[in-house]
Amino acid sequence: MPEPLERAVFGIHATHAVQLADRHGVFAFLIAHGASRTGNIAAATGTDEETLRRLLIALQAFGVLTGDDRDGYRVPPESAPYLDPDSPRYTGAFLQHLVTSTSGRLPQLADYVARGKARVDADLPAPFDAMYADEGSTATFLRAMWQLSFEVSDELVALAGLGAARHLVDVGGANGPFSVSALLRTPALRATVFDLPHVAPHLARSRDAYGLGERLRFAPGDFFRDELPKGDQLAFGYVLSDWDDDTCATLLRKARRACAPGGRVLVMDRLFDDDGHRPLATAVMNLSMHVETRGRHRTAGEYLGLLRDAGFTDCEVRRSSREKHLVIGHSAPDGG
Ligand SMILES: C[S@@+](CC[C@H](N)C(=O)[O-])C[C@H]1O[C@@H](n2cnc3c(N)ncnc32)[C@H](O)[C@@H]1O
């Protein structure tokens, strides 16, 4: 079997193996202790040695680990930041979301292929009703959002250039990864996260953890029913990719009404390359968007088109070194 096909066929094992090793502290142990043999890892993590042996062999075969049981298994240095629970790039909550939520939703694709998404979804709860069905799934989802968004936000804040900004309205801002980063880097700024009421206690925890007090406020609301709070920077981080083009147009028109003259909209999302096929993570998450939301991933050109159609001008793309990029639109200084 050609290797790309082999990796795709066995991808289901890979995701579960990585998540299981993460959940049981195998990567954390290897990062802390260096090359280690199965018996030592099993004893330290309290895991069954025979099951762990197979797990480690599979992880080594996928290239997630290097080494072997004679000289010890190791986490390659380039992967360590993503597997180390103490690293800002740690991806454990996202892995947990993939295993506990996404994998349960993927079988829906079979129904979509046979009957079409609209007909199948008509009998299902709305995307965020399912995501926020209980406190456990809400917490896992929001932790995953934080891990996907907080670290890259430093770079996005710098790319956005918020020095002259006064009031950031973070639409669907969740537990605040972008707002917190923006406030930490921009002393004169205040921010309002506008999101569903379920999110309130999670944002409060971020506000308290970073000592942001009154500078970070929460406005509970539903962006389908309510107008957006007014500000000079309206941010949409990983929000427009949850919705179809017509819904994005409605949300961006609301942002236009809420945006102060001379202000800006900041769209931050994964981007497809112009060919609409790469990078791999965007292509795969585009499938996730199909089963978990009503959205899709877009090229930079498609976002620019949505912003211009909503009345924003001087629209431009600023790319980060990571998977989340920035598309900016300006509101005319005369409000026109
Ligand atoms: C994919 S998350 C993005 C979180 C964060 N902005 C980020 O960049 O990581 C989408 C956010 O949109 C919020 N959201 C979904 N439907 C909403 C609605 N009808 N009104 C307000 N917020 C909503 C969700 O609660 C969630 O926080």
The ligand as a Gaussian input file, in Angstrom:
#p B3LYP/6-31G(d) Opt

LIG

0 1
 C      -15.166000      28.074000      17.236000
 S      -15.477000      29.047000      18.654000
 C      -14.271000      30.338000      18.509000
 C      -13.769000      30.853000      19.818000
 C      -12.713000      31.949000      19.782000
 N      -13.201000      33.145000      19.126000
 C      -11.426000      31.491000      19.145000
 O      -10.937000      32.132000      18.209000
 O      -10.884000      30.463000      19.580000
 C      -16.997000      29.862000      18.161000
 C      -17.581000      30.747000      19.233000
 O      -18.813000      31.309000      18.741000
 C      -19.742000      31.334000      19.809000
 N      -21.116000      31.353000      19.292000
 C      -21.752000      30.361000      18.618000
 N      -23.005000      30.728000      18.321000
 C      -23.190000      31.961000      18.837000
 C      -24.296000      32.858000      18.860000
 N      -25.453000      32.541000      18.286000
 N      -24.136000      34.064000      19.451000
 C      -22.940000      34.396000      20.037000
 N      -21.857000      33.583000      20.050000
 C      -21.982000      32.370000      19.452000
 C      -19.432000      30.060000      20.569000
 O      -19.953000      30.066000      21.876000
 C      -17.913000      30.009000      20.512000
 O      -17.345000      30.684000      21.601000

